[in-house]
């Protein structure tokens, strides 16, 4: 792909928060601290110039996209990573639009695999989702979107292992003992995947 930059991160995180020091980023960094000794990279969706998919069909014929933007690096990173972590706050129970645009643009990878090409290795998908509220089924819309995303790219995933955190209103909520234990348990789970 034109302008592609190579990354050899074992774990790639796509962070859907507009706040690089906010609650979601804090929880993600705590998770990454628990995963010491493993190469990791965070891509902040709001910091990337990613044009939304227009459904033009170019990727159904060629590997790549008509838009030459930040997705070029992401396509490479997503193919090379062993674990992909989607970390995001909920916006009306869903993923923020810049993150959703990245997911939609991964049609390039789905088309590539649909033409018979194989992934470089087995890959795993994981979700770390935070919400300020706490109501029934608040995570369901995002979990369904990620189910389709991970399935379309042949990632293995276990929705029961996702770290879904309601009632997160500030960093104190993340750094309490209960949440830090959940983050440590999540790190152990991810390490077993590698």
Rosetta constraint file for C-alpha pairs under 8 A:
AtomPair CA 1 CA 63 HARMONIC 7.81 0.50
AtomPair CA 1 CA 64 HARMONIC 6.37 0.50
AtomPair CA 1 CA 72 HARMONIC 6.31 0.50
AtomPair CA 2 CA 68 HARMONIC 7.26 0.50
AtomPair CA 2 CA 72 HARMONIC 7.17 0.50
AtomPair CA 3 CA 68 HARMONIC 7.85 0.50
AtomPair CA 3 CA 72 HARMONIC 6.74 0.50
AtomPair CA 3 CA 73 HARMONIC 7.66 0.50
AtomPair CA 4 CA 72 HARMONIC 5.17 0.50
AtomPair CA 4 CA 73 HARMONIC 4.97 0.50
AtomPair CA 4 CA 76 HARMONIC 7.15 0.50
AtomPair CA 5 CA 72 HARMONIC 7.53 0.50
AtomPair CA 5 CA 73 HARMONIC 5.11 0.50
AtomPair CA 5 CA 76 HARMONIC 7.43 0.50
AtomPair CA 6 CA 73 HARMONIC 6.89 0.50
AtomPair CA 6 CA 76 HARMONIC 6.46 0.50
AtomPair CA 6 CA 77 HARMONIC 6.89 0.50
AtomPair CA 7 CA 76 HARMONIC 7.33 0.50
AtomPair CA 7 CA 77 HARMONIC 5.67 0.50
AtomPair CA 7 CA 80 HARMONIC 7.56 0.50
AtomPair CA 8 CA 39 HARMONIC 7.56 0.50
AtomPair CA 8 CA 77 HARMONIC 7.17 0.50
AtomPair CA 8 CA 80 HARMONIC 6.43 0.50
AtomPair CA 8 CA 81 HARMONIC 7.03 0.50
AtomPair CA 9 CA 39 HARMONIC 4.84 0.50
AtomPair CA 9 CA 40 HARMONIC 4.91 0.50
AtomPair CA 9 CA 41 HARMONIC 5.97 0.50
AtomPair CA 9 CA 77 HARMONIC 7.32 0.50
AtomPair CA 9 CA 80 HARMONIC 7.42 0.50
AtomPair CA 9 CA 81 HARMONIC 5.91 0.50
AtomPair CA 10 CA 38 HARMONIC 6.67 0.50
AtomPair CA 10 CA 39 HARMONIC 5.26 0.50
AtomPair CA 10 CA 40 HARMONIC 5.90 0.50
AtomPair CA 10 CA 80 HARMONIC 7.43 0.50
AtomPair CA 10 CA 81 HARMONIC 4.78 0.50
AtomPair CA 10 CA 82 HARMONIC 5.29 0.50
AtomPair CA 10 CA 83 HARMONIC 6.52 0.50
AtomPair CA 11 CA 38 HARMONIC 7.61 0.50
AtomPair CA 11 CA 39 HARMONIC 6.44 0.50
AtomPair CA 11 CA 40 HARMONIC 4.73 0.50
AtomPair CA 11 CA 41 HARMONIC 6.51 0.50
AtomPair CA 11 CA 81 HARMONIC 5.52 0.50
AtomPair CA 11 CA 82 HARMONIC 6.03 0.50
AtomPair CA 11 CA 83 HARMONIC 4.78 0.50
AtomPair CA 11 CA 84 HARMONIC 5.85 0.50
AtomPair CA 11 CA 85 HARMONIC 7.29 0.50
AtomPair CA 12 CA 40 HARMONIC 5.82 0.50
AtomPair CA 12 CA 41 HARMONIC 5.05 0.50
AtomPair CA 12 CA 42 HARMONIC 6.02 0.50
AtomPair CA 12 CA 43 HARMONIC 7.60 0.50
AtomPair CA 12 CA 77 HARMONIC 7.08 0.50
AtomPair CA 12 CA 78 HARMONIC 7.03 0.50
AtomPair CA 12 CA 81 HARMONIC 6.04 0.50
AtomPair CA 12 CA 83 HARMONIC 6.40 0.50
AtomPair CA 12 CA 84 HARMONIC 4.98 0.50
AtomPair CA 12 CA 85 HARMONIC 6.20 0.50
AtomPair CA 13 CA 40 HARMONIC 7.73 0.50
AtomPair CA 13 CA 41 HARMONIC 6.22 0.50
AtomPair CA 13 CA 42 HARMONIC 4.71 0.50
AtomPair CA 13 CA 43 HARMONIC 6.10 0.50
AtomPair CA 13 CA 84 HARMONIC 5.69 0.50
AtomPair CA 13 CA 85 HARMONIC 4.46 0.50
AtomPair CA 13 CA 86 HARMONIC 5.75 0.50
AtomPair CA 13 CA 87 HARMONIC 6.80 0.50
AtomPair CA 14 CA 42 HARMONIC 6.05 0.50
AtomPair CA 14 CA 43 HARMONIC 5.01 0.50
AtomPair CA 14 CA 44 HARMONIC 6.09 0.50
AtomPair CA 14 CA 45 HARMONIC 6.60 0.50
AtomPair CA 14 CA 84 HARMONIC 7.59 0.50
AtomPair CA 14 CA 85 HARMONIC 6.27 0.50
AtomPair CA 14 CA 86 HARMONIC 5.05 0.50
AtomPair CA 14 CA 87 HARMONIC 6.12 0.50
AtomPair CA 14 CA 99 HARMONIC 7.47 0.50
AtomPair CA 15 CA 24 HARMONIC 7.63 0.50
AtomPair CA 15 CA 25 HARMONIC 7.10 0.50
AtomPair CA 15 CA 42 HARMONIC 6.81 0.50
AtomPair CA 15 CA 43 HARMONIC 6.03 0.50
AtomPair CA 15 CA 44 HARMONIC 4.80 0.50
AtomPair CA 15 CA 45 HARMONIC 5.91 0.50
AtomPair CA 15 CA 86 HARMONIC 6.19 0.50
AtomPair CA 15 CA 87 HARMONIC 4.75 0.50
AtomPair CA 15 CA 88 HARMONIC 5.66 0.50
AtomPair CA 15 CA 99 HARMONIC 7.40 0.50
AtomPair CA 16 CA 44 HARMONIC 6.35 0.50
AtomPair CA 16 CA 45 HARMONIC 5.37 0.50
AtomPair CA 16 CA 46 HARMONIC 6.99 0.50
AtomPair CA 16 CA 86 HARMONIC 7.65 0.50
AtomPair CA 16 CA 87 HARMONIC 6.18 0.50
AtomPair CA 16 CA 88 HARMONIC 4.51 0.50
AtomPair CA 16 CA 89 HARMONIC 6.71 0.50
AtomPair CA 16 CA 95 HARMONIC 7.02 0.50
AtomPair CA 16 CA 96 HARMONIC 6.09 0.50
AtomPair CA 16 CA 98 HARMONIC 6.98 0.50
AtomPair CA 16 CA 99 HARMONIC 5.15 0.50
AtomPair CA 17 CA 22 HARMONIC 7.52 0.50
AtomPair CA 17 CA 24 HARMONIC 6.43 0.50
AtomPair CA 17 CA 25 HARMONIC 7.14 0.50
AtomPair CA 17 CA 44 HARMONIC 7.10 0.50
AtomPair CA 17 CA 45 HARMONIC 7.25 0.50
AtomPair CA 17 CA 46 HARMONIC 7.05 0.50
AtomPair CA 17 CA 87 HARMONIC 7.91 0.50
AtomPair CA 17 CA 88 HARMONIC 5.73 0.50
AtomPair CA 17 CA 89 HARMONIC 6.11 0.50
AtomPair CA 17 CA 96 HARMONIC 7.46 0.50
AtomPair CA 18 CA 44 HARMONIC 7.53 0.50
AtomPair CA 18 CA 45 HARMONIC 7.52 0.50
AtomPair CA 18 CA 46 HARMONIC 5.37 0.50
AtomPair CA 18 CA 47 HARMONIC 7.84 0.50
AtomPair CA 19 CA 23 HARMONIC 7.97 0.50
AtomPair CA 19 CA 25 HARMONIC 7.23 0.50
AtomPair CA 20 CA 25 HARMONIC 5.71 0.50
AtomPair CA 20 CA 44 HARMONIC 7.34 0.50
AtomPair CA 21 CA 25 HARMONIC 5.69 0.50
AtomPair CA 21 CA 26 HARMONIC 6.25 0.50
AtomPair CA 22 CA 26 HARMONIC 5.99 0.50
AtomPair CA 22 CA 171 HARMONIC 7.58 0.50
AtomPair CA 23 CA 27 HARMONIC 6.18 0.50
AtomPair CA 23 CA 130 HARMONIC 7.97 0.50
AtomPair CA 23 CA 168 HARMONIC 7.44 0.50
AtomPair CA 23 CA 169 HARMONIC 7.71 0.50
AtomPair CA 23 CA 170 HARMONIC 6.22 0.50
AtomPair CA 23 CA 171 HARMONIC 5.66 0.50
AtomPair CA 23 CA 174 HARMONIC 7.22 0.50
AtomPair CA 24 CA 28 HARMONIC 6.12 0.50
AtomPair CA 24 CA 87 HARMONIC 6.59 0.50
AtomPair CA 24 CA 88 HARMONIC 6.01 0.50
AtomPair CA 24 CA 89 HARMONIC 6.16 0.50
AtomPair CA 24 CA 129 HARMONIC 7.63 0.50
AtomPair CA 24 CA 130 HARMONIC 6.55 0.50
AtomPair CA 25 CA 29 HARMONIC 6.04 0.50
AtomPair CA 25 CA 87 HARMONIC 7.76 0.50
AtomPair CA 26 CA 30 HARMONIC 6.19 0.50
AtomPair CA 26 CA 171 HARMONIC 7.26 0.50
AtomPair CA 26 CA 174 HARMONIC 7.76 0.50
AtomPair CA 27 CA 31 HARMONIC 6.27 0.50
AtomPair CA 27 CA 174 HARMONIC 6.47 0.50
AtomPair CA 27 CA 183 HARMONIC 7.81 0.50
AtomPair CA 28 CA 32 HARMONIC 6.19 0.50
AtomPair CA 28 CA 87 HARMONIC 6.75 0.50
AtomPair CA 28 CA 128 HARMONIC 7.58 0.50
AtomPair CA 29 CA 33 HARMONIC 6.07 0.50
AtomPair CA 30 CA 34 HARMONIC 6.51 0.50
AtomPair CA 30 CA 180 HARMONIC 7.96 0.50
AtomPair CA 30 CA 183 HARMONIC 7.22 0.50
AtomPair CA 31 CA 35 HARMONIC 6.60 0.50
AtomPair CA 31 CA 183 HARMONIC 5.67 0.50
AtomPair CA 31 CA 184 HARMONIC 6.94 0.50
AtomPair CA 31 CA 186 HARMONIC 7.54 0.50
AtomPair CA 31 CA 187 HARMONIC 6.12 0.50
AtomPair CA 32 CA 36 HARMONIC 6.89 0.50
AtomPair CA 32 CA 40 HARMONIC 7.48 0.50
AtomPair CA 32 CA 187 HARMONIC 7.75 0.50
AtomPair CA 34 CA 183 HARMONIC 7.93 0.50
AtomPair CA 34 CA 184 HARMONIC 6.28 0.50
AtomPair CA 34 CA 187 HARMONIC 5.92 0.50
AtomPair CA 35 CA 187 HARMONIC 6.00 0.50
AtomPair CA 35 CA 191 HARMONIC 7.23 0.50
AtomPair CA 43 CA 47 HARMONIC 7.91 0.50
AtomPair CA 43 CA 48 HARMONIC 7.82 0.50
AtomPair CA 44 CA 48 HARMONIC 6.72 0.50
AtomPair CA 45 CA 98 HARMONIC 5.53 0.50
AtomPair CA 45 CA 99 HARMONIC 5.36 0.50
AtomPair CA 45 CA 102 HARMONIC 7.51 0.50
AtomPair CA 46 CA 98 HARMONIC 5.93 0.50
AtomPair CA 46 CA 99 HARMONIC 7.68 0.50
AtomPair CA 48 CA 70 HARMONIC 5.99 0.50
AtomPair CA 49 CA 69 HARMONIC 6.28 0.50
AtomPair CA 49 CA 70 HARMONIC 5.66 0.50
AtomPair CA 50 CA 69 HARMONIC 5.94 0.50
AtomPair CA 50 CA 70 HARMONIC 5.74 0.50
AtomPair CA 50 CA 71 HARMONIC 6.34 0.50
AtomPair CA 50 CA 98 HARMONIC 7.65 0.50
AtomPair CA 50 CA 101 HARMONIC 7.13 0.50
AtomPair CA 50 CA 102 HARMONIC 6.87 0.50
AtomPair CA 51 CA 67 HARMONIC 6.93 0.50
AtomPair CA 51 CA 69 HARMONIC 7.28 0.50
AtomPair CA 51 CA 101 HARMONIC 7.35 0.50
AtomPair CA 52 CA 101 HARMONIC 5.20 0.50
AtomPair CA 52 CA 102 HARMONIC 7.64 0.50
AtomPair CA 52 CA 104 HARMONIC 7.43 0.50
AtomPair CA 52 CA 105 HARMONIC 6.92 0.50
AtomPair CA 53 CA 101 HARMONIC 6.89 0.50
AtomPair CA 53 CA 104 HARMONIC 6.19 0.50
AtomPair CA 53 CA 105 HARMONIC 5.48 0.50
AtomPair CA 57 CA 61 HARMONIC 7.27 0.50
AtomPair CA 58 CA 62 HARMONIC 6.20 0.50
AtomPair CA 58 CA 64 HARMONIC 7.61 0.50
AtomPair CA 58 CA 65 HARMONIC 6.27 0.50
AtomPair CA 58 CA 66 HARMONIC 6.67 0.50
AtomPair CA 59 CA 63 HARMONIC 5.61 0.50
AtomPair CA 59 CA 64 HARMONIC 5.60 0.50
AtomPair CA 59 CA 65 HARMONIC 5.71 0.50
AtomPair CA 59 CA 107 HARMONIC 7.37 0.50
AtomPair CA 59 CA 108 HARMONIC 5.22 0.50
AtomPair CA 59 CA 111 HARMONIC 6.40 0.50
AtomPair CA 59 CA 112 HARMONIC 7.73 0.50
AtomPair CA 60 CA 108 HARMONIC 7.49 0.50
AtomPair CA 60 CA 111 HARMONIC 5.50 0.50
AtomPair CA 60 CA 112 HARMONIC 7.62 0.50
AtomPair CA 63 CA 108 HARMONIC 6.52 0.50
AtomPair CA 63 CA 109 HARMONIC 7.89 0.50
AtomPair CA 63 CA 111 HARMONIC 7.94 0.50
AtomPair CA 63 CA 112 HARMONIC 6.26 0.50
AtomPair CA 64 CA 72 HARMONIC 7.89 0.50
AtomPair CA 64 CA 108 HARMONIC 5.96 0.50
AtomPair CA 65 CA 108 HARMONIC 6.83 0.50
AtomPair CA 68 CA 72 HARMONIC 6.88 0.50
AtomPair CA 70 CA 74 HARMONIC 6.68 0.50
AtomPair CA 71 CA 75 HARMONIC 5.90 0.50
AtomPair CA 71 CA 102 HARMONIC 7.34 0.50
AtomPair CA 71 CA 105 HARMONIC 7.55 0.50
AtomPair CA 72 CA 76 HARMONIC 6.77 0.50
AtomPair CA 73 CA 77 HARMONIC 6.23 0.50
AtomPair CA 74 CA 78 HARMONIC 5.83 0.50
AtomPair CA 75 CA 79 HARMONIC 6.21 0.50
AtomPair CA 75 CA 106 HARMONIC 7.44 0.50
AtomPair CA 75 CA 109 HARMONIC 7.33 0.50
AtomPair CA 76 CA 80 HARMONIC 6.24 0.50
AtomPair CA 77 CA 81 HARMONIC 5.99 0.50
AtomPair CA 78 CA 84 HARMONIC 7.15 0.50
AtomPair CA 79 CA 119 HARMONIC 6.83 0.50
AtomPair CA 79 CA 120 HARMONIC 6.79 0.50
AtomPair CA 80 CA 120 HARMONIC 6.87 0.50
AtomPair CA 81 CA 123 HARMONIC 7.11 0.50
AtomPair CA 82 CA 121 HARMONIC 7.37 0.50
AtomPair CA 82 CA 122 HARMONIC 6.77 0.50
AtomPair CA 82 CA 123 HARMONIC 4.71 0.50
AtomPair CA 82 CA 124 HARMONIC 6.25 0.50
AtomPair CA 82 CA 194 HARMONIC 7.11 0.50
AtomPair CA 83 CA 123 HARMONIC 5.74 0.50
AtomPair CA 83 CA 124 HARMONIC 4.73 0.50
AtomPair CA 83 CA 125 HARMONIC 5.81 0.50
AtomPair CA 83 CA 126 HARMONIC 7.34 0.50
AtomPair CA 83 CA 190 HARMONIC 7.82 0.50
AtomPair CA 83 CA 193 HARMONIC 7.93 0.50
AtomPair CA 83 CA 194 HARMONIC 7.91 0.50
AtomPair CA 84 CA 123 HARMONIC 7.64 0.50
AtomPair CA 84 CA 124 HARMONIC 6.23 0.50
AtomPair CA 84 CA 125 HARMONIC 4.91 0.50
AtomPair CA 84 CA 126 HARMONIC 6.17 0.50
AtomPair CA 85 CA 125 HARMONIC 6.04 0.50
AtomPair CA 85 CA 126 HARMONIC 4.76 0.50
AtomPair CA 85 CA 127 HARMONIC 5.57 0.50
AtomPair CA 85 CA 128 HARMONIC 7.10 0.50
AtomPair CA 86 CA 125 HARMONIC 7.73 0.50
AtomPair CA 86 CA 126 HARMONIC 6.23 0.50
AtomPair CA 86 CA 127 HARMONIC 4.79 0.50
AtomPair CA 86 CA 128 HARMONIC 6.11 0.50
AtomPair CA 86 CA 129 HARMONIC 7.80 0.50
AtomPair CA 87 CA 127 HARMONIC 5.93 0.50
AtomPair CA 87 CA 128 HARMONIC 4.57 0.50
AtomPair CA 87 CA 129 HARMONIC 5.70 0.50
AtomPair CA 88 CA 95 HARMONIC 6.59 0.50
AtomPair CA 88 CA 96 HARMONIC 7.66 0.50
AtomPair CA 88 CA 128 HARMONIC 6.48 0.50
AtomPair CA 88 CA 129 HARMONIC 5.02 0.50
AtomPair CA 88 CA 130 HARMONIC 6.34 0.50
AtomPair CA 89 CA 95 HARMONIC 6.92 0.50
AtomPair CA 89 CA 96 HARMONIC 7.53 0.50
AtomPair CA 89 CA 129 HARMONIC 5.68 0.50
AtomPair CA 89 CA 130 HARMONIC 4.68 0.50
AtomPair CA 89 CA 131 HARMONIC 5.76 0.50
AtomPair CA 90 CA 94 HARMONIC 5.09 0.50
AtomPair CA 90 CA 95 HARMONIC 5.62 0.50
AtomPair CA 90 CA 96 HARMONIC 7.03 0.50
AtomPair CA 90 CA 129 HARMONIC 6.94 0.50
AtomPair CA 90 CA 130 HARMONIC 6.18 0.50
AtomPair CA 90 CA 131 HARMONIC 5.35 0.50
AtomPair CA 90 CA 139 HARMONIC 7.64 0.50
AtomPair CA 90 CA 142 HARMONIC 7.80 0.50
AtomPair CA 91 CA 95 HARMONIC 6.02 0.50
AtomPair CA 91 CA 96 HARMONIC 5.89 0.50
AtomPair CA 93 CA 131 HARMONIC 7.97 0.50
AtomPair CA 93 CA 138 HARMONIC 5.29 0.50
AtomPair CA 93 CA 139 HARMONIC 5.85 0.50
AtomPair CA 93 CA 140 HARMONIC 7.44 0.50
AtomPair CA 93 CA 141 HARMONIC 6.16 0.50
AtomPair CA 93 CA 142 HARMONIC 6.64 0.50
AtomPair CA 94 CA 139 HARMONIC 7.41 0.50
AtomPair CA 94 CA 141 HARMONIC 5.72 0.50
AtomPair CA 94 CA 142 HARMONIC 4.87 0.50
AtomPair CA 95 CA 99 HARMONIC 6.54 0.50
AtomPair CA 95 CA 100 HARMONIC 6.26 0.50
AtomPair CA 95 CA 142 HARMONIC 5.92 0.50
AtomPair CA 96 CA 100 HARMONIC 6.33 0.50
AtomPair CA 97 CA 101 HARMONIC 6.03 0.50
AtomPair CA 98 CA 102 HARMONIC 6.56 0.50
AtomPair CA 99 CA 103 HARMONIC 6.42 0.50
AtomPair CA 100 CA 104 HARMONIC 6.10 0.50
AtomPair CA 101 CA 105 HARMONIC 6.12 0.50
AtomPair CA 102 CA 106 HARMONIC 6.49 0.50
AtomPair CA 103 CA 107 HARMONIC 7.74 0.50
AtomPair CA 103 CA 149 HARMONIC 6.82 0.50
AtomPair CA 106 CA 110 HARMONIC 6.59 0.50
AtomPair CA 107 CA 111 HARMONIC 6.01 0.50
AtomPair CA 108 CA 112 HARMONIC 6.19 0.50
AtomPair CA 109 CA 113 HARMONIC 6.21 0.50
AtomPair CA 109 CA 153 HARMONIC 6.77 0.50
AtomPair CA 110 CA 114 HARMONIC 5.91 0.50
AtomPair CA 110 CA 152 HARMONIC 5.85 0.50
AtomPair CA 110 CA 153 HARMONIC 5.69 0.50
AtomPair CA 111 CA 115 HARMONIC 6.26 0.50
AtomPair CA 112 CA 116 HARMONIC 7.18 0.50
AtomPair CA 112 CA 117 HARMONIC 6.02 0.50
AtomPair CA 113 CA 117 HARMONIC 4.66 0.50
AtomPair CA 113 CA 118 HARMONIC 5.90 0.50
AtomPair CA 113 CA 119 HARMONIC 7.38 0.50
AtomPair CA 113 CA 153 HARMONIC 7.53 0.50
AtomPair CA 122 CA 155 HARMONIC 7.16 0.50
AtomPair CA 122 CA 156 HARMONIC 7.78 0.50
AtomPair CA 123 CA 154 HARMONIC 7.45 0.50
AtomPair CA 123 CA 155 HARMONIC 4.96 0.50
AtomPair CA 123 CA 156 HARMONIC 6.24 0.50
AtomPair CA 124 CA 155 HARMONIC 4.83 0.50
AtomPair CA 124 CA 156 HARMONIC 4.62 0.50
AtomPair CA 124 CA 157 HARMONIC 5.66 0.50
AtomPair CA 124 CA 193 HARMONIC 7.48 0.50
AtomPair CA 125 CA 150 HARMONIC 6.17 0.50
AtomPair CA 125 CA 155 HARMONIC 5.69 0.50
AtomPair CA 125 CA 156 HARMONIC 6.05 0.50
AtomPair CA 125 CA 157 HARMONIC 5.08 0.50
AtomPair CA 126 CA 157 HARMONIC 6.35 0.50
AtomPair CA 126 CA 158 HARMONIC 7.60 0.50
AtomPair CA 126 CA 159 HARMONIC 7.83 0.50
AtomPair CA 126 CA 161 HARMONIC 7.84 0.50
AtomPair CA 126 CA 162 HARMONIC 6.07 0.50
AtomPair CA 127 CA 146 HARMONIC 7.91 0.50
AtomPair CA 127 CA 162 HARMONIC 5.08 0.50
AtomPair CA 127 CA 163 HARMONIC 6.28 0.50
AtomPair CA 127 CA 164 HARMONIC 7.71 0.50
AtomPair CA 128 CA 162 HARMONIC 6.17 0.50
AtomPair CA 128 CA 163 HARMONIC 4.80 0.50
AtomPair CA 128 CA 164 HARMONIC 5.95 0.50
AtomPair CA 128 CA 165 HARMONIC 7.76 0.50
AtomPair CA 129 CA 139 HARMONIC 7.64 0.50
AtomPair CA 129 CA 162 HARMONIC 7.99 0.50
AtomPair CA 129 CA 163 HARMONIC 6.40 0.50
AtomPair CA 129 CA 164 HARMONIC 4.92 0.50
AtomPair CA 129 CA 165 HARMONIC 6.13 0.50
AtomPair CA 130 CA 164 HARMONIC 6.08 0.50
AtomPair CA 130 CA 165 HARMONIC 4.73 0.50
AtomPair CA 130 CA 166 HARMONIC 5.81 0.50
AtomPair CA 130 CA 167 HARMONIC 7.93 0.50
AtomPair CA 130 CA 168 HARMONIC 6.46 0.50
AtomPair CA 131 CA 165 HARMONIC 6.29 0.50
AtomPair CA 131 CA 166 HARMONIC 4.71 0.50
AtomPair CA 131 CA 167 HARMONIC 6.09 0.50
AtomPair CA 131 CA 168 HARMONIC 5.84 0.50
AtomPair CA 131 CA 169 HARMONIC 7.82 0.50
AtomPair CA 132 CA 166 HARMONIC 5.92 0.50
AtomPair CA 132 CA 167 HARMONIC 4.66 0.50
AtomPair CA 132 CA 168 HARMONIC 4.71 0.50
AtomPair CA 132 CA 169 HARMONIC 5.07 0.50
AtomPair CA 133 CA 166 HARMONIC 5.89 0.50
AtomPair CA 133 CA 167 HARMONIC 5.12 0.50
AtomPair CA 133 CA 168 HARMONIC 7.43 0.50
AtomPair CA 134 CA 138 HARMONIC 7.19 0.50
AtomPair CA 134 CA 166 HARMONIC 5.26 0.50
AtomPair CA 134 CA 167 HARMONIC 5.68 0.50
AtomPair CA 139 CA 143 HARMONIC 6.13 0.50
AtomPair CA 139 CA 164 HARMONIC 7.31 0.50
AtomPair CA 140 CA 144 HARMONIC 6.08 0.50
AtomPair CA 141 CA 145 HARMONIC 6.39 0.50
AtomPair CA 142 CA 146 HARMONIC 6.20 0.50
AtomPair CA 143 CA 147 HARMONIC 6.04 0.50
AtomPair CA 143 CA 159 HARMONIC 7.55 0.50
AtomPair CA 144 CA 148 HARMONIC 6.44 0.50
AtomPair CA 145 CA 149 HARMONIC 6.21 0.50
AtomPair CA 146 CA 150 HARMONIC 5.89 0.50
AtomPair CA 147 CA 151 HARMONIC 5.97 0.50
AtomPair CA 148 CA 152 HARMONIC 5.95 0.50
AtomPair CA 149 CA 153 HARMONIC 6.51 0.50
AtomPair CA 150 CA 154 HARMONIC 6.18 0.50
AtomPair CA 150 CA 155 HARMONIC 5.00 0.50
AtomPair CA 150 CA 156 HARMONIC 7.09 0.50
AtomPair CA 150 CA 157 HARMONIC 7.26 0.50
AtomPair CA 151 CA 155 HARMONIC 5.98 0.50
AtomPair CA 151 CA 156 HARMONIC 7.51 0.50
AtomPair CA 158 CA 162 HARMONIC 7.05 0.50
AtomPair CA 161 CA 186 HARMONIC 7.52 0.50
AtomPair CA 163 CA 182 HARMONIC 7.58 0.50
AtomPair CA 163 CA 183 HARMONIC 7.71 0.50
AtomPair CA 163 CA 186 HARMONIC 7.14 0.50
AtomPair CA 167 CA 173 HARMONIC 7.59 0.50
AtomPair CA 168 CA 173 HARMONIC 5.46 0.50
AtomPair CA 168 CA 174 HARMONIC 6.66 0.50
AtomPair CA 169 CA 173 HARMONIC 6.51 0.50
AtomPair CA 170 CA 174 HARMONIC 7.12 0.50
AtomPair CA 171 CA 175 HARMONIC 6.29 0.50
AtomPair CA 172 CA 176 HARMONIC 6.33 0.50
AtomPair CA 173 CA 179 HARMONIC 7.68 0.50
AtomPair CA 174 CA 179 HARMONIC 5.76 0.50
AtomPair CA 174 CA 180 HARMONIC 7.02 0.50
AtomPair CA 175 CA 179 HARMONIC 6.47 0.50
AtomPair CA 175 CA 180 HARMONIC 5.99 0.50
AtomPair CA 176 CA 180 HARMONIC 6.21 0.50
AtomPair CA 177 CA 181 HARMONIC 6.06 0.50
AtomPair CA 178 CA 182 HARMONIC 6.40 0.50
AtomPair CA 179 CA 183 HARMONIC 6.17 0.50
AtomPair CA 180 CA 184 HARMONIC 6.17 0.50
AtomPair CA 181 CA 185 HARMONIC 6.17 0.50
AtomPair CA 182 CA 186 HARMONIC 6.11 0.50
AtomPair CA 183 CA 187 HARMONIC 6.22 0.50
AtomPair CA 184 CA 188 HARMONIC 6.36 0.50
AtomPair CA 185 CA 189 HARMONIC 6.32 0.50
AtomPair CA 186 CA 190 HARMONIC 6.25 0.50
AtomPair CA 187 CA 191 HARMONIC 6.10 0.50
AtomPair CA 188 CA 192 HARMONIC 6.40 0.50
AtomPair CA 189 CA 193 HARMONIC 6.80 0.50
AtomPair CA 190 CA 194 HARMONIC 6.99 0.50
